[in-house]
Amino acid sequence: MLERVLSLRRPAQYSEEGDDEDDESKTRKNISFAVRTTQYMNKIGFLRPCILLFLFLLIFSLFSPHSRNLVCISSYQPSSRMNFFSIDALDSDFGYLGVPWCRSKHGRTVEWTSKDLLKGLEEFVPIYETRPIKNNMYGMGFDHSFGLWFIARWLKPDLMIESGAFKGHSTWVLRQAMPDKPIVSFTPRHPEKYLRKGPAYVDGNCTYFAGKDFVDFGSVNWGSVMKKHGITDANRVLIFFDDHQNELKRLKQALKAGFRHLVFEDNYDTGTGDHYSLRQICDQFYIRGGGHSCFPDSDEARIRMQRNKFWEKAVDREELCGPDGAWWGVRGQMRDDFNHSNKAISYVEHFQNSRFVESVLDVYWELPPVAGPSLTHQTRYDPARAQTPLVEDGRFGLFQRLGLTRLENSVFNGYTQMVYVQISEPGS
Ligand SMILES: C[S@@+](CC[C@H](N)C(=O)[O-])C[C@H]1O[C@@H](n2cnc3c(N)ncnc32)[C@H](O)[C@@H]1O
């Protein structure tokens, strides 16, 4: 504001004094301005204490940490974004708005630690560099490729099943994790079709239910598929969903078939995405970091408005809230099948969905982003709604040691809270 006032005044001052550009005249103008200022200050001498107090408050507000954040995030400039990542602001950025999560039946979590994940990252980077599909637009980027590889390698399943293969990148990732185990892939268009136009991956030890053989995951004759692959224990199977279907529907179908280990690639945050996700389902008022306010004057509305300017996938209050303040799912809708289907659900229904999910969950684990945005330069997901990354902002040395500097920035833009869940029948 002050800057605007000054910049509005400057031309007036020059027009008063003429347009002479040389240094001497500039000095002269400054002197005459100083003299006039002194005369003016003498006239308003009685106001001096108030002016001093005002100046003190102005300076204090400019340098207080709270206002620095507001100043930094108020303009959409790359330079101000870097300022935003000044070291002291980093810690508070992750999870700033709250990161909801699904409660499991007995509070169990995964066996692996962040140390295991970092060790895995170091191993995975050179593998990822050999990927056949370099530009996997509309498919998985680096974060989720790493997550899927790590989970599959840790669990060592006897059979891997994927729903949604596109050009075959995720099939390739599963193959890197388990070189000798069979894969079953359900996908409407066979990845070999993409080979005609460019890079794709077709696996030699994968049974494809694609093209005219395509069957939806919910209609598969599992007895026959398991028998064909010599699987007697469904606990030894890992299911990977990247098919943009309602995850509640998929969870129920997997439970019915007796599967226990599931990975959902696109675990979309509330207000985003084309299908109802576990993250959305568990976004509830009784969960820390969950539930939303649709009041225009709320703190959340103010914070969201700022963050929306920075992060492509961050939603502001208008985008988050549908009719009658319905924020759950996407504006009160349960989306399915790439949003080809969407159904308005009541808050009670949404609440009951979360209670159901909690009743079958043994483990819920969201993959953290591999590294902070000041390192990856990703601009899509809002760190305020994500777990703390494996390589935190400011740790450039570690980022470099892990080989992550060798990857293009664009591969870090696809993070959508991939989640690993372990499930079992309610009451068990
Ligand atoms: C985002 S892409 C998958 C990307 C892939 N996993 C990767 O990492 O590159 C979604 C895929 O789901 C497929 N799809 C659509 N409906 C499906 C269904 N009902 N079951 C399985 N796949 C489906 C689409 O044809 C598309 O290939």
The ligand as an SDF file (V2000), in Angstrom:
LIG
                    3D

 27 29  0  0  0  0  0  0  0  0999 V2000
   -3.8670  -43.5590  -15.1140 C   0  0  0  0  0  0  0  0  0  0  0  0
   -3.9180  -44.8390  -16.2170 S   0  0  0  0  0  0  0  0  0  0  0  0
   -2.8640  -46.0330  -15.5150 C   0  0  0  0  0  0  0  0  0  0  0  0
   -1.4290  -45.6330  -15.4940 C   0  0  0  0  0  0  0  0  0  0  0  0
   -0.4400  -46.7480  -15.2720 C   0  0  0  0  0  0  0  0  0  0  0  0
   -0.7110  -47.4950  -14.0780 N   0  0  0  0  0  0  0  0  0  0  0  0
    0.9480  -46.1850  -15.2470 C   0  0  0  0  0  0  0  0  0  0  0  0
    1.5920  -46.2250  -14.2100 O   0  0  0  0  0  0  0  0  0  0  0  0
    1.4190  -45.6750  -16.2390 O   0  0  0  0  0  0  0  0  0  0  0  0
   -5.5080  -45.5010  -15.9700 C   0  0  0  0  0  0  0  0  0  0  0  0
   -5.7790  -46.7340  -16.7730 C   0  0  0  0  0  0  0  0  0  0  0  0
   -6.9730  -47.3460  -16.2820 O   0  0  0  0  0  0  0  0  0  0  0  0
   -7.6290  -47.9390  -17.3800 C   0  0  0  0  0  0  0  0  0  0  0  0
   -9.0150  -48.2770  -16.9990 N   0  0  0  0  0  0  0  0  0  0  0  0
  -10.1540  -47.6140  -17.2400 C   0  0  0  0  0  0  0  0  0  0  0  0
  -11.2040  -48.2790  -16.7050 N   0  0  0  0  0  0  0  0  0  0  0  0
  -10.6890  -49.3780  -16.1070 C   0  0  0  0  0  0  0  0  0  0  0  0
  -11.2610  -50.4600  -15.3850 C   0  0  0  0  0  0  0  0  0  0  0  0
  -12.5520  -50.5270  -15.1240 N   0  0  0  0  0  0  0  0  0  0  0  0
  -10.4290  -51.4130  -14.9200 N   0  0  0  0  0  0  0  0  0  0  0  0
   -9.1050  -51.3630  -15.1600 C   0  0  0  0  0  0  0  0  0  0  0  0
   -8.5120  -50.3510  -15.8240 N   0  0  0  0  0  0  0  0  0  0  0  0
   -9.2970  -49.3840  -16.2910 C   0  0  0  0  0  0  0  0  0  0  0  0
   -7.4680  -46.9060  -18.4670 C   0  0  0  0  0  0  0  0  0  0  0  0
   -7.7120  -47.4620  -19.7220 O   0  0  0  0  0  0  0  0  0  0  0  0
   -6.0100  -46.5010  -18.2470 C   0  0  0  0  0  0  0  0  0  0  0  0
   -5.1540  -47.3380  -18.9840 O   0  0  0  0  0  0  0  0  0  0  0  0
  1  2  1  0
  2  3  1  0
  2 10  1  0
  3  4  1  0
  4  5  1  0
  5  6  1  0
  5  7  1  0
  7  8  2  0
  7  9  1  0
 10 11  1  0
 11 12  1  0
 11 26  1  0
 12 13  1  0
 13 14  1  0
 13 24  1  0
 14 15  1  0
 14 23  1  0
 15 16  2  0
 16 17  1  0
 17 18  1  0
 17 23  2  0
 18 19  1  0
 18 20  2  0
 20 21  1  0
 21 22  2  0
 22 23  1  0
 24 25  1  0
 24 26  1  0
 26 27  1  0
M  CHG  2   2   1   9  -1
M  END
$$$$
